[in-house]
Amino acid sequence: MAEKLDFDDFRIVIEAIADLVCCHGQSFEDDGLLRHQLVDRGFEMELIQAAEKWCEMAEASGSLIDILSVFAPASSNHRVYSPLEKIAISDEIWHAIEACRIRGVITFDMAERLLESVREIDTRDWDDEDVRAFLLDACLAHGLPNNQVKLERALQGDFRSYYC
């Protein structure tokens, strides 16, 4: 590197990393694949390396996923609702999944899969706590980049840990 890069120089790469990790479920540990995807998006290797170095420093100061979520793009997906799809799901569970989707805690596709799973299993006779436990297990099994306590709080409607 000829000169030291400012954060503004590689911020767009940080935003792309946040998009890949927070919104598309890419693992940060597999940096070769992540780096390849960044190159495919047209970023120069010098900027990618500067962003990776910044991410390493950010990880040392706290949870990298929490920090990257600040840079993740806002969800642009719109959903068309149908009253019939709420028949097999309690309002509380419906709102918890929807709030998690809107805030980017789970992806749009993950929210749809969770809703379909809850409908398919027919959880109408389950307590809301049982459904939340199922949703938490499903999210954690899917490998979402959130720790269990924060995800559990989010499914309860507590989003203090999410900066969206």
N, C-alpha and C positions, 0 to 999 in steps of 0.2 A: 504494500500500500504506500502510495506516495505521500498521502496526507491523512491525518486522522479524520474519520467521518463523524459528523454530528448525528444526533438521534434523528433529526428531520430527514437526513439523507437515506436512512434505511427503515424509517417508520412504516412505509408501505409494505416492506417485506414482513415486518412484525404483524401488520394487519392481515397479510396473507397467511402467515403461520397461525394466527388466531382463528382465522376462517377454517383452515384445514383441521386444526386440533379441536376447537370448541364446537364448530358447526357440522363438520363432516366426520368427526370421530377418529381422525388420524392420530396415531400414537406418536408422541414426541420422542419416545425412546428409539424409534426406528428412524434415526436421522438421515440415513441413506435414502430411504423412500421419500421422506419429507423434502430433503434437498432436491431430489430428482423432480418432484412435483413443482417446487419453486422455480427450478430451471425451466421446466415446461411452461410455466407462466411468464417466462421472459425476463426473469431477474438475473442480474450479473452476479457471478460467484463472489466478488468482493463484498457486495451488499448482503448476500446470504450469509457469509461468514461473520460479518459485523452483527447481523441480527442474531445468529446463533450464539455469539459471544455475549450479547446483551441478554439473551434468554438464560444462559448459564448464570450470569450475575443475578438476574431476577429470581431464578430458582433458589439460589443461595440465601436470598433475603425473605423467602416465603414460598407459598404455593404458586407454582408457575401457571397452573390452570386458572387460578383466581386472577392473576395479573393479566394473562392473555385475554380473559373474558372481557376486560375493559376495552380491548382493541377489536373484539369480534364485531362483525357487521350486524346491524339490527335485522331482525327477521323481516323478510318482505313477502312471505307466504300469506295468502289470504285463504280463508276457509269458508265454505258455504255450509251452513248448518241446516240440519233437518230435525224436526221434532221426533221423528221415529227412531233416530239413532240414540236418543237419550233414554229410551224405554228400559233397557237392561242395566242402566248405570245410575247410581245415586247422584244427585246434584252436587254434593260435596266432592265426590271423587271426580266428576266431570270438571268442576271448576279447578281442582288441584292440578289435573293433567293439563288443562288449557292454560292455566297461569304459568306452569313450568315451560310450556311450549312458547308462550309469548315472551317470557323473560330469557329464553335461550338456554334454560337449564337442560332441556332435552330438545332434540331436533324435531322438526315438523314430521318427518317420517316415523321417528320413534313414538311420537304422540299418537299418530294414527295406528301404529302397530299395537300400542298399549290399549287404546280404546277398542280396537278390534278383538284383542285377546280377552278383555274384560267382558265384552258382549258375547264372544264365542263360548267362553266358559260358563256364562250365565251366572253372574255373581249377585243376582238379585237377593238371594237369601243369605249372603255373606254380610258380616258387620263391616263398616267402613274401615275399621282397623285391619281386618283381614285382607281387604282389597288393597289398602296401602302397603301392607307387608308384601303382598304379591307384586305390586308395582315396583317396590324397592328392590326385591329380588330380581325381577325382570331387568330393571335398569342396571343393576350391578353385574348381572350375568352378561349383559350386552357390552360391558366394558366402558360405560360412560366415565368421562374423566372427572368425576366428582367423588369426594369421599362420602362414606355412608351417612354420617351424621348430618352433613349439609343437605344431602339429597332427601333424607328423611324429613328434615325441617321444611324443605321446599314442598314436599308432598303434603305437609300439614298446613301450608300457606305462609310459612315464615321465610321471607326472602332477604333477610338482613345481610346475608353473606354474599348475595349476588348483586353486582353493580351494573345493572342494565337500565 
